[in-house]
């Protein structure tokens, strides 16, 4: 039995240079335009057996605009950034440079008073491990880029520091297949998105 989970990165709500921790802003016009341009390529994912999304406004809006009608999953929420919520990395660094350095260096650190990177990766990984098992089951999840990075670190059993080296672009897709702690990263041709693994 194998499960196939395809993550779709939410469309953007701001310039990529102005990404904010736990960004709850809705899609901006550029984000809506990106969804419209990508809809044809991604609409086949609506045939997934199960469709989920992060609770952020842009993840929900992206999933709805693509015709997924996704079910909100609290476990796919962004990392709890405590008092840094709503700040950019640059703004947090300007206010608390030593705290940001500690957070970037230690996956167990919580200088912001929120969730550690390690806890975040574990939470997203636990969600991945608890998906219903049916042979060939296809799942699609629209999520924030940070959530997808956490899922990939978990699935590949990579060191937590790998999280900082993964770049997830808006509306990109990433697929993992497997179950029970054994996951594989899968690269699909666009025409193969609708076929069962």
C-alpha positions as CSV (number, residue, x, y, z in Angstrom):
1,X,0.0,0.0,0.0
2,X,1.3,3.5,-0.9
3,X,-0.1,6.9,-0.3
4,X,0.6,9.8,-2.7
5,X,0.6,13.3,-1.2
6,X,1.0,16.2,-3.6
7,X,1.6,19.6,-1.9
8,X,0.7,22.7,-3.8
9,X,2.3,25.9,-2.5
10,X,-0.2,28.7,-1.9
11,X,-0.2,31.6,-4.2
12,X,1.4,34.7,-2.9
13,X,-0.1,37.5,-0.9
14,X,2.9,39.8,-1.1
15,X,6.3,40.3,-2.7
16,X,8.5,37.3,-1.9
17,X,10.9,39.7,-0.4
18,X,8.3,40.9,2.1
19,X,7.1,37.4,3.3
20,X,6.0,37.6,6.9
21,X,6.0,35.0,9.6
22,X,2.5,33.5,9.9
23,X,1.2,35.7,7.1
24,X,-2.6,35.9,7.4
25,X,-3.1,38.3,4.5
26,X,-5.4,37.2,1.7
27,X,-4.2,36.8,-1.9
28,X,-3.3,40.0,-3.6
29,X,-4.1,40.7,-7.2
30,X,-0.8,39.2,-8.3
31,X,-1.6,36.1,-6.4
32,X,-5.0,35.8,-8.0
33,X,-3.5,36.3,-11.5
34,X,-0.9,33.6,-10.8
35,X,-3.7,31.2,-9.8
36,X,-5.6,31.9,-13.0
37,X,-2.5,31.3,-15.1
38,X,-1.7,28.0,-13.3
39,X,-5.3,26.7,-13.0
40,X,-5.1,24.6,-16.2
41,X,-1.9,22.9,-15.2
42,X,-3.1,22.2,-11.6
43,X,-6.8,21.4,-12.1
44,X,-6.2,17.7,-12.6
45,X,-5.2,17.5,-8.9
46,X,-8.8,18.2,-8.0
47,X,-9.4,14.5,-8.8
48,X,-7.4,13.6,-5.7
49,X,-9.2,11.2,-3.3
50,X,-8.7,13.7,-0.4
51,X,-8.1,17.4,-0.6
52,X,-6.8,19.5,2.2
53,X,-5.3,23.0,2.9
54,X,-3.5,25.0,5.5
55,X,-5.8,27.3,7.5
56,X,-4.3,30.5,6.1
57,X,-6.6,32.7,3.9
58,X,-4.3,32.4,0.9
59,X,-4.1,28.6,1.2
60,X,-7.9,28.3,1.4
61,X,-8.4,30.8,-1.4
62,X,-5.8,29.0,-3.6
63,X,-7.4,25.7,-3.1
64,X,-10.9,27.0,-3.7
65,X,-9.8,28.9,-6.9
66,X,-8.3,25.7,-8.2
67,X,-11.6,23.8,-7.7
68,X,-10.2,21.6,-4.9
69,X,-12.8,22.5,-2.3
70,X,-10.2,21.6,0.4
71,X,-10.8,20.6,4.0
72,X,-8.9,22.9,6.4
73,X,-6.3,21.0,8.4
74,X,-5.1,22.8,11.6
75,X,-2.0,20.5,11.7
76,X,-0.9,22.2,8.4
77,X,-0.8,25.6,10.0
78,X,2.4,27.7,9.7
79,X,5.0,27.5,12.5
80,X,3.9,29.5,15.6
81,X,6.3,32.4,15.6
82,X,5.2,33.9,18.9
83,X,6.0,37.6,19.2
84,X,7.5,37.6,15.7
85,X,4.2,36.9,14.1
86,X,3.6,39.3,11.2
87,X,7.2,40.4,11.0
88,X,9.6,39.8,8.1
89,X,12.9,38.1,8.9
90,X,14.7,41.4,8.5
91,X,12.3,43.1,10.9
92,X,12.9,40.4,13.5
93,X,16.6,40.6,13.0
94,X,16.6,44.4,13.5
95,X,14.7,44.0,16.8
96,X,16.4,40.9,18.2
97,X,19.5,39.9,16.3
98,X,20.9,37.5,18.9
99,X,17.5,35.8,19.2
100,X,17.2,35.4,15.5
101,X,20.7,34.0,15.3
102,X,19.9,31.5,18.0
103,X,16.7,30.5,16.3
104,X,18.5,29.9,12.9
105,X,21.3,27.9,14.5
106,X,19.3,25.7,16.9
107,X,16.2,23.8,15.7
108,X,15.1,23.4,19.3
109,X,15.2,27.1,20.1
110,X,12.1,29.2,20.7
111,X,13.4,32.7,21.4
112,X,10.2,34.2,19.9
113,X,8.1,32.4,22.5
114,X,6.4,30.2,19.9
115,X,7.1,26.8,18.3
116,X,10.6,25.4,17.7
117,X,11.5,24.4,14.1
118,X,11.9,20.8,15.3
119,X,8.4,20.8,16.8
120,X,7.0,22.3,13.6
121,X,8.6,19.6,11.5
122,X,7.3,16.9,13.8
123,X,3.8,18.3,13.8
124,X,3.6,18.4,10.0
125,X,5.3,14.9,9.8
126,X,2.7,13.5,12.2
127,X,-0.1,14.8,9.9
128,X,1.6,13.1,7.0
129,X,1.8,9.8,8.9
130,X,-1.9,9.9,9.9
131,X,-3.4,10.1,6.4
132,X,-6.0,7.4,5.6
133,X,-4.4,4.4,4.0
134,X,-5.8,3.0,0.9
135,X,-3.7,1.5,-1.8
136,X,-3.0,4.2,-4.4
137,X,-4.8,6.9,-2.4
138,X,-4.1,10.3,-3.8
139,X,-4.0,13.4,-1.5
140,X,-3.5,17.0,-2.4
141,X,-2.7,19.6,0.2
142,X,-2.5,23.4,-0.5
143,X,-0.1,24.8,2.1
144,X,2.3,27.6,2.9
145,X,5.8,27.1,1.6
146,X,7.1,26.7,5.2
147,X,4.7,23.8,5.7
148,X,5.9,22.1,2.6
149,X,9.6,22.6,3.6
150,X,8.8,21.0,6.9
151,X,7.0,18.1,5.2
152,X,10.0,17.5,3.0
153,X,12.5,17.6,5.8
154,X,10.4,15.0,7.7
155,X,9.7,12.8,4.7
156,X,13.4,12.6,3.7
157,X,14.6,12.2,7.3
158,X,16.9,15.1,6.6
159,X,18.7,17.1,9.4
160,X,16.5,20.0,10.5
161,X,19.0,22.6,9.1
162,X,18.0,21.3,5.6
163,X,14.8,23.3,6.1
164,X,16.7,26.5,5.4
165,X,18.0,25.2,2.0
166,X,14.6,24.3,0.5
167,X,13.0,26.9,-1.8
168,X,9.3,26.4,-2.4
169,X,7.8,28.8,-5.0
170,X,4.2,29.9,-5.1
171,X,2.0,27.4,-6.9
172,X,4.8,24.8,-7.3
173,X,3.9,21.2,-6.6
174,X,5.9,18.6,-4.6
175,X,4.9,15.0,-4.3
176,X,5.9,12.4,-1.7
177,X,4.9,8.7,-1.8
178,X,5.0,6.1,0.8
179,X,3.7,5.4,4.3
180,X,4.7,4.4,7.8
181,X,7.8,6.5,8.0
182,X,9.1,5.5,4.6
183,X,8.6,8.3,2.1
184,X,10.1,9.1,-1.3
185,X,10.3,12.4,-3.1
186,X,8.7,12.0,-6.5
187,X,9.1,14.2,-9.6
188,X,6.3,14.0,-12.1
189,X,5.9,15.2,-15.6
190,X,2.9,17.6,-15.9
191,X,1.0,15.1,-18.0
192,X,1.5,12.4,-15.3
193,X,-0.3,14.3,-12.5
194,X,-3.6,12.5,-12.9
195,X,-2.2,8.9,-13.0
196,X,-2.1,6.8,-9.9
197,X,1.2,5.9,-8.4
